[in-house]
């Protein structure tokens, strides 16, 4: 693992490696350097062993729909994201069941809980985002 992906979340910017990974087209989440437990979202210390050093590891591109919602009237507007759109909570069985939020590729998508989906990175003008599709 490149040293650039070793992190002490105490640095105050625990998500910079998330954004860097997405910019590189890779989905990575935190994994404890000592006990190897996956953890999402980034924490200061590992809940299993107390270690405070995290490694950002590739979790692959396969996930399972845990839940989803269609956004018709967003509470917060984001440039380039016009309603309606579908957000899914995607479980990563290969990463101890960690769950990530991703945008469906199509706003007409009707995912089913338990469906296997593929994750990928969509590069935007100002940022890269995680998307999913069947």
N, CA, C and O of each residue as an XYZ file, in Angstrom:
536
protein
N       0.851     -1.185      0.000
C       0.000      0.000      0.000
C       0.885      1.233      0.000
O       1.794      1.343      0.823
N       0.633      2.162     -0.912
C       1.427      3.396     -0.923
C       1.288      4.144      0.394
O       0.211      4.176      0.990
N       2.367      4.733      0.835
C       2.367      5.461      2.095
C       1.333      6.573      2.111
O       0.837      6.940      3.176
N       0.997      7.121      0.931
C       0.030      8.212      0.875
C      -1.346      7.776      1.376
O      -2.185      8.623      1.683
N      -1.587      6.475      1.463
C      -2.885      5.998      1.925
C      -2.842      5.457      3.351
O      -3.736      4.718      3.762
N      -1.811      5.819      4.103
C      -1.800      5.554      5.542
C      -2.246      6.834      6.218
O      -1.800      7.927      5.870
N      -3.134      6.681      7.190
C      -3.745      7.879      7.743
C      -3.869      7.785      9.244
O      -4.188      6.733      9.799
N      -3.612      8.899      9.886
C      -3.992      9.084     11.271
C      -5.157     10.054     11.196
O      -4.962     11.226     10.873
N      -6.362      9.589     11.487
C      -7.552     10.412     11.293
C      -7.525     11.644     12.188
O      -8.319     12.564     11.997
N      -6.626     11.672     13.156
C      -6.483     12.853     14.001
C      -5.972     14.060     13.231
O      -5.937     15.170     13.762
N      -5.569     13.844     11.961
C      -5.050     14.964     11.176
C      -6.117     16.009     10.874
O      -5.801     17.077     10.349
N      -7.387     15.719     11.201
C      -8.441     16.701     11.038
C      -9.162     16.635      9.712
O     -10.196     17.280      9.543
N      -8.643     15.871      8.766
C      -9.290     15.769      7.462
C      -9.368     14.298      7.071
O      -8.699     13.860      6.135
N     -10.173     13.553      7.781
C     -10.286     12.123      7.566
C     -10.839     11.732      6.214
O     -10.720     10.573      5.819
N     -11.438     12.663      5.492
C     -12.038     12.329      4.205
C     -11.168     12.687      3.007
O     -11.567     12.429      1.872
N     -10.004     13.266      3.221
C      -9.186     13.659      2.068
C      -8.759     12.439      1.270
O      -8.657     12.521      0.046
N      -8.504     11.299      1.931
C      -8.120     10.097      1.200
C      -9.311      9.515      0.433
O      -9.129      8.903     -0.620
N     -10.516      9.699      0.951
C     -11.726      9.272      0.245
C     -11.819     10.035     -1.081
O     -12.016      9.437     -2.139
N     -11.677     11.336     -1.010
C     -11.766     12.156     -2.216
C     -10.613     11.862     -3.176
O     -10.817     11.816     -4.389
N      -9.424     11.666     -2.656
C      -8.271     11.327     -3.487
C      -8.505      9.996     -4.198
O      -8.210      9.870     -5.386
N      -9.030      9.008     -3.484
C      -9.308      7.703     -4.085
C     -10.334      7.825     -5.205
O     -10.143      7.277     -6.291
N     -11.428      8.548     -4.937
C     -12.450      8.717     -5.971
C     -11.870      9.438     -7.187
O     -12.179      9.084     -8.324
N     -11.035     10.442     -6.952
C     -10.407     11.154     -8.072
C      -9.541     10.214     -8.911
O      -9.339     10.449    -10.102
N      -9.030      9.146     -8.286
C      -8.226      8.150     -8.996
C      -9.100      7.033     -9.576
O      -8.586      6.117    -10.217
N     -10.423      7.107     -9.351
C     -11.327      6.106     -9.889
C     -11.402      4.821     -9.085
O     -11.828      3.791     -9.607
N     -10.992      4.865     -7.819
C     -10.941      3.682     -6.967
C     -11.798      3.912     -5.726
O     -11.842      5.020     -5.192
N     -12.484      2.852     -5.268
C     -13.279      2.937     -4.042
C     -12.447      2.342     -2.904
O     -12.187      1.139     -2.872
N     -12.035      3.201     -1.974
C     -11.256      2.767     -0.810
C     -11.937      3.242      0.453
O     -12.510      4.330      0.496
N     -11.869      2.398      1.501
C     -12.337      2.814      2.824
C     -11.280      2.436      3.858
O     -10.308      1.745      3.550
N     -11.487      2.897      5.079
C     -10.483      2.691      6.120
C     -10.488      1.258      6.642
O     -11.525      0.606      6.764
N      -9.259      0.801      6.944
C      -9.035     -0.516      7.529
C      -7.956     -0.374      8.586
O      -6.913      0.232      8.341
N      -8.208     -0.931      9.761
C      -7.263     -0.810     10.872
C      -5.918     -1.441     10.510
O      -5.858     -2.562     10.005
N      -4.856     -0.708     10.775
C      -3.508     -1.181     10.485
C      -3.146     -2.393     11.346
O      -2.380     -3.248     10.902
N      -3.678     -2.484     12.564
C      -3.310     -3.583     13.461
C      -4.195     -4.820     13.291
O      -3.690     -5.901     12.988
N      -5.507     -4.675     13.483
C      -6.385     -5.862     13.489
C      -7.042     -6.134     12.140
O      -7.693     -7.165     11.970
N      -6.882     -5.220     11.172
C      -7.378     -5.375      9.806
C      -8.894     -5.271      9.689
O      -9.457     -5.680      8.673
N      -9.560     -4.740     10.693
C     -11.013     -4.556     10.646
C     -11.341     -3.383      9.741
O     -10.706     -2.332      9.826
N     -12.343     -3.558      8.862
C     -12.827     -2.476      8.013
C     -13.673     -1.529      8.845
O     -14.357     -1.961      9.773
N     -13.635     -0.255      8.526
C     -14.451      0.726      9.241
C     -14.845      1.841      8.299
O     -13.987      2.472      7.681
N     -16.137      2.087      8.186
C     -16.617      3.257      7.463
C     -17.728      3.834      8.288
O     -18.718      3.171      8.596
N     -17.556      4.995      8.615
C     -16.807      6.163      8.230
C     -15.527      6.250      9.055
O     -15.390      5.548     10.057
N     -14.579      7.111      8.641
C     -13.306      7.200      9.369
C     -13.507      7.623     10.827
O     -14.247      8.562     11.122
N     -12.841      6.920     11.713
C     -12.866      7.227     13.143
C     -11.455      7.535     13.626
O     -10.477      7.285     12.922
N     -11.363      8.077     14.826
C     -10.062      8.343     15.428
C      -9.389      7.026     15.810
O      -8.210      6.826     15.517
N     -10.131      6.124     16.464
C      -9.558      4.859     16.924
C     -10.425      3.691     16.484
O     -11.644      3.817     16.364
N      -9.793      2.570     16.249
C     -10.499      1.360     15.852
C     -11.388      0.877     17.005
O     -10.902      0.731     18.127
N     -12.675      0.629     16.753
C     -13.558      0.158     17.811
C     -13.183     -1.236     18.318
O     -13.545     -1.607     19.435
N     -12.458     -2.007     17.503
C     -12.115     -3.377     17.899
C     -10.852     -3.452     18.752
O     -10.794     -4.224     19.710
N      -9.821     -2.637     18.403
C      -8.541     -2.794     19.104
C      -7.944     -1.490     19.640
O      -6.966     -1.523     20.386
N      -8.518     -0.350     19.270
C      -8.029      0.929     19.775
C      -6.900      1.556     18.975
O      -6.478      2.670     19.286
N      -6.403      0.875     17.957
C      -5.330      1.418     17.116
C      -5.795      2.736     16.485
O      -6.974      2.899     16.171
N      -4.865      3.664     16.306
C      -5.213      4.950     15.716
C      -4.558      5.180     14.356
O      -4.456      6.319     13.900
N      -4.118      4.111     13.712
C      -3.550      4.226     12.373
C      -4.399      3.410     11.411
O      -4.656      2.224     11.619
N      -4.821      4.082     10.358
C      -5.717      3.471      9.376
C      -5.032      3.359      8.029
O      -4.206      4.196      7.666
N      -5.376      2.332      7.304
C      -4.936      2.156      5.932
C      -6.176      2.261      5.051
O      -7.226      1.714      5.388
N      -6.059      2.949      3.944
C      -7.174      3.076      3.003
C      -7.015      1.988      1.951
O      -6.122      2.066      1.106
N      -7.886      0.960      1.996
C      -7.782     -0.192      1.105
C      -8.911     -0.214      0.092
O     -10.026      0.230      0.366
N      -8.602     -0.733     -1.072
C      -9.557     -0.909     -2.164
C     -10.595     -1.954     -1.740
O     -10.238     -3.043     -1.289
N     -11.884     -1.617     -1.888
C     -12.950     -2.562     -1.534
C     -13.609     -3.192     -2.756
O     -14.595     -3.917     -2.622
N     -13.079     -2.924     -3.935
C     -13.662     -3.504     -5.137
C     -14.876     -2.721     -5.591
O     -15.100     -1.591     -5.155
N     -15.666     -3.332     -6.478
C     -16.770     -2.608     -7.085
C     -18.115     -3.289     -6.915
O     -19.101     -2.852     -7.508
N     -18.182     -4.338     -6.128
C     -19.438     -5.062     -5.948
C     -20.050     -4.720     -4.592
O     -19.346     -4.615     -3.587
N     -21.376     -4.547     -4.580
C     -22.081     -4.263     -3.336
C     -23.502     -4.785     -3.405
O     -23.943     -5.299     -4.433
N     -24.212     -4.645     -2.292
C     -25.590     -5.110     -2.175
C     -26.448     -3.951     -1.674
O     -26.072     -3.257     -0.729
N     -27.604     -3.744     -2.309
C     -28.494     -2.662     -1.889
C     -29.057     -2.977     -0.504
O     -29.743     -3.981     -0.312
N     -28.755     -2.108      0.449
C     -29.285     -2.235      1.812
C     -30.600     -1.454      1.937
O     -31.557     -1.933      2.545
N     -30.634     -0.259      1.363
C     -31.852      0.553      1.310
C     -31.661      1.609      0.225
O     -30.556      1.792     -0.286
N     -32.738      2.298     -0.120
C     -32.641      3.338     -1.134
C     -33.813      4.291     -1.004
O     -34.814      3.978     -0.360
N     -33.679      5.465     -1.626
C     -34.758      6.442     -1.653
C     -34.666      7.260     -2.938
O     -33.578      7.489     -3.465
N     -35.805      7.692     -3.428
C     -35.853      8.586     -4.587
C     -36.055     10.002     -4.044
O     -37.015     10.258     -3.318
N     -35.177     10.896     -4.386
C     -35.235     12.276     -3.920
C     -35.990     13.105     -4.960
O     -35.562     13.235     -6.107
N     -37.102     13.651     -4.538
C     -37.921     14.487     -5.412
C     -37.693     15.961     -5.081
O     -37.529     16.797     -5.970
N     -37.687     16.259     -3.778
C     -37.450     17.631     -3.299
C     -36.291     17.598     -2.304
O     -36.493     17.312     -1.124
N     -35.089     17.887     -2.773
C     -33.931     17.823     -1.874
C     -33.974     18.929     -0.825
O     -34.450     20.033     -1.088
N     -33.471     18.618      0.362
C     -33.388     19.638      1.409
C     -32.180     20.546      1.177
O     -32.164     21.698      1.612
N     -31.183     20.018      0.493
C     -29.987     20.785      0.153
C     -29.717     20.590     -1.338
O     -29.650     19.458     -1.815
N     -29.566     21.670     -2.058
C     -29.268     21.589     -3.497
C     -27.766     21.455     -3.710
O     -26.969     22.089     -3.019
N     -27.391     20.617     -4.683
C     -25.991     20.467     -5.060
C     -25.851     20.778     -6.539
O     -26.654     20.295     -7.338
N     -24.876     21.557     -6.927
C     -24.677     21.860     -8.346
C     -24.493     20.570     -9.145
O     -23.742     19.680     -8.746
N     -25.190     20.483    -10.276
C     -25.069     19.316    -11.146
C     -25.898     18.118    -10.734
O     -25.850     17.079    -11.392
N     -26.658     18.243     -9.656
C     -27.487     17.126     -9.190
C     -28.927     17.614     -9.079
O     -29.345     18.145     -8.050
N     -29.664     17.424    -10.152
C     -31.045     17.899    -10.198
C     -32.014     16.756     -9.919
O     -31.837     15.651    -10.432
N     -33.038     17.016     -9.107
C     -34.019     15.971     -8.828
C     -34.879     15.688    -10.063
O     -34.992     16.544    -10.941
N     -35.468     14.533    -10.142
C     -35.377     13.437     -9.175
C     -34.084     12.643     -9.365
O     -33.534     12.578    -10.464
N     -33.615     12.044     -8.271
C     -32.475     11.128     -8.324
C     -32.650     10.083     -7.238
O     -33.419     10.268     -6.294
N     -31.924      8.980     -7.384
C     -32.021      7.864     -6.453
C     -30.705      7.739     -5.695
O     -29.630      7.688     -6.293
N     -30.809      7.692     -4.365
C     -29.660      7.434     -3.498
C     -29.824      6.052     -2.891
O     -30.919      5.672     -2.477
N     -28.732      5.304     -2.841
C     -28.773      3.977     -2.243
C     -27.738      3.845     -1.145
O     -26.656      4.428     -1.214
N     -28.086      3.071     -0.130
C     -27.112      2.661      0.880
C     -26.638      1.285      0.428
O     -27.413      0.328      0.404
N     -25.374      1.195      0.074
C     -24.809     -0.012     -0.514
C     -23.897     -0.693      0.502
O     -22.923     -0.113      0.982
N     -24.241     -1.938      0.815
C     -23.457     -2.727      1.766
C     -22.329     -3.439      1.038
O     -22.504     -3.927     -0.079
N     -21.175     -3.491      1.681
C     -19.996     -4.129      1.104
C     -19.675     -5.398      1.902
O     -18.936     -5.331      2.883
N     -20.220     -6.556      1.496
C     -19.966     -7.788      2.242
C     -18.474     -8.113      2.356
O     -18.038     -8.689      3.352
N     -17.699     -7.746      1.343
C     -16.265     -8.019      1.333
C     -15.500     -7.115      2.302
O     -14.300     -7.301      2.504
N     -16.185     -6.139      2.903
C     -15.541     -5.198      3.833
C     -16.293     -5.194      5.162
O     -16.637     -4.134      5.684
N     -16.543     -6.375      5.698
C     -17.222     -6.531      6.998
C     -18.590     -5.865      7.033
O     -19.058     -5.469      8.101
N     -19.243     -5.737      5.866
C     -20.585     -5.164      5.827
C     -20.637     -3.644      5.916
O     -21.699     -3.074      6.163
N     -19.495     -2.983      5.717
C     -19.497     -1.506      5.711
C     -20.514     -1.024      4.683
O     -20.751     -1.699      3.681
N     -21.112      0.132      4.923
C     -22.128      0.676      4.023
C     -21.750      2.070      3.551
O     -21.319      2.919      4.331
N     -21.924      2.281      2.237
C     -21.633      3.565      1.613
C     -22.899      4.095      0.951
O     -23.762      3.319      0.543
N     -23.007      5.402      0.848
C     -24.110      6.019      0.117
C     -23.615      6.308     -1.298
O     -22.535      6.864     -1.496
N     -24.436      5.914     -2.279
C     -24.075      6.130     -3.680
C     -25.301      6.598     -4.449
O     -26.437      6.356     -4.044
N     -25.053      7.261     -5.549
C     -26.087      7.771     -6.435
C     -26.339      6.746     -7.534
O     -25.391      6.215     -8.112
N     -27.621      6.459     -7.832
C     -27.933      5.555     -8.935
C     -27.560      6.220    -10.253
O     -27.741      7.427    -10.413
N     -27.042      5.442    -11.195
C     -26.666      5.968    -12.502
C     -27.875      6.593    -13.186
O     -27.767      7.643    -13.820
N     -29.034      5.936    -13.053
C     -30.251      6.432    -13.695
C     -31.264      6.882    -12.652
O     -31.486      6.170    -11.673
N     -31.889      8.055    -12.838
C     -32.910      8.495    -11.884
C     -34.179      7.644    -11.966
O     -35.035      7.720    -11.084
N     -34.302      6.835    -13.024
C     -35.468      5.957    -13.172
C     -35.247      4.589    -12.538
O     -36.145      3.747    -12.548
N     -34.069      4.368    -11.993
C     -33.730      3.084    -11.392
C     -34.630      2.799    -10.199
O     -34.888      3.678     -9.377
N     -35.106      1.563    -10.115
C     -35.870      1.084     -8.957
C     -35.134     -0.105     -8.361
O     -35.487     -1.253     -8.631
N     -34.109      0.161     -7.551
C     -33.348     -0.955     -6.986
C     -34.217     -1.779     -6.033
O     -35.227     -1.297     -5.520
N     -33.817     -2.996     -5.814
C     -34.489     -3.849     -4.825
C     -33.504     -4.147     -3.713
O     -32.327     -4.403     -3.963
N     -33.990     -4.111     -2.492
C     -33.134     -4.445     -1.358
C     -32.640     -5.867     -1.549
O     -33.418     -6.779     -1.828
N     -31.330     -6.044     -1.394
C     -30.707     -7.343     -1.596
C     -30.106     -7.536     -2.978
O     -29.373     -8.499     -3.199
N     -30.406     -6.626     -3.928
C     -29.826     -6.716     -5.271
C     -28.318     -6.491     -5.217
O     -27.827     -5.649     -4.464
N     -27.599     -7.254     -6.022
C     -26.170     -7.009     -6.200
C     -26.005     -5.912     -7.245
O     -26.625     -5.958     -8.307
N     -25.178     -4.941     -6.941
C     -24.933     -3.814     -7.845
C     -23.438     -3.607     -8.015
O     -22.625     -4.113     -7.241
N     -23.103     -2.854     -9.042
C     -21.714     -2.497     -9.300
C     -21.508     -1.027     -8.954
O     -22.323     -0.172     -9.303
N     -20.428     -0.753     -8.275
C     -20.055      0.618     -7.930
C     -19.030      1.114     -8.936
O     -18.196      0.350     -9.423
N     -19.100      2.384     -9.237
C     -18.068      3.023    -10.050
C     -18.001      4.490     -9.671
O     -18.850      5.003     -8.942
N     -16.997      5.137    -10.169
C     -16.789      6.545     -9.859
C     -17.183      7.370    -11.079
O     -16.749      7.096    -12.197
N     -18.013      8.382    -10.844
C     -18.370      9.343    -11.896
C     -17.606     10.623    -11.602
O     -17.739     11.216    -10.532
N     -16.812     11.030    -12.566
C     -16.036     12.259    -12.390
C     -16.857     13.445    -12.855
O     -17.342     13.484    -13.986
N     -17.001     14.404    -11.968
C     -17.724     15.625    -12.290
C     -16.762     16.775    -12.497
O     -15.544     16.606    -12.438
N     -17.323     17.947    -12.741
C     -16.488     19.129    -12.952
C     -15.760     19.537    -11.678
O     -14.587     19.908    -11.715
N     -16.469     19.466    -10.544
C     -15.860     19.931     -9.299
C     -15.460     18.797     -8.360
O     -14.605     18.990     -7.496
N     -16.068     17.609     -8.514
C     -15.726     16.499     -7.638
C     -16.132     15.174     -8.280
O     -16.934     15.138     -9.213
N     -15.568     14.100     -7.766
C     -15.933     12.755     -8.197
C     -16.931     12.192     -7.186
O     -16.814     12.435     -5.985
N     -17.924     11.430     -7.688
C     -18.918     10.852     -6.793
C     -19.060      9.358     -7.063
O     -18.748      8.873     -8.151
N     -19.534      8.646     -6.055
C     -19.755      7.212     -6.156
C     -21.146      6.960     -6.709
O     -22.121      7.532     -6.221
N     -21.248      6.104     -7.733
C     -22.530      5.754     -8.331
C     -22.663      4.239     -8.349
O     -21.678      3.512     -8.220
N     -23.932      3.766     -8.516
C     -24.170      2.331     -8.607
C     -25.157      2.036     -9.717
O     -25.952      2.887    -10.116
N     -25.086      0.784    -10.215
C     -26.048      0.316    -11.216
C     -26.097     -1.205    -11.161
O     -25.194     -1.858    -10.639
N     -27.183     -1.752    -11.717
C     -27.322     -3.218    -11.784
C     -26.332     -3.785    -12.762
O     -26.288     -4.998    -12.963
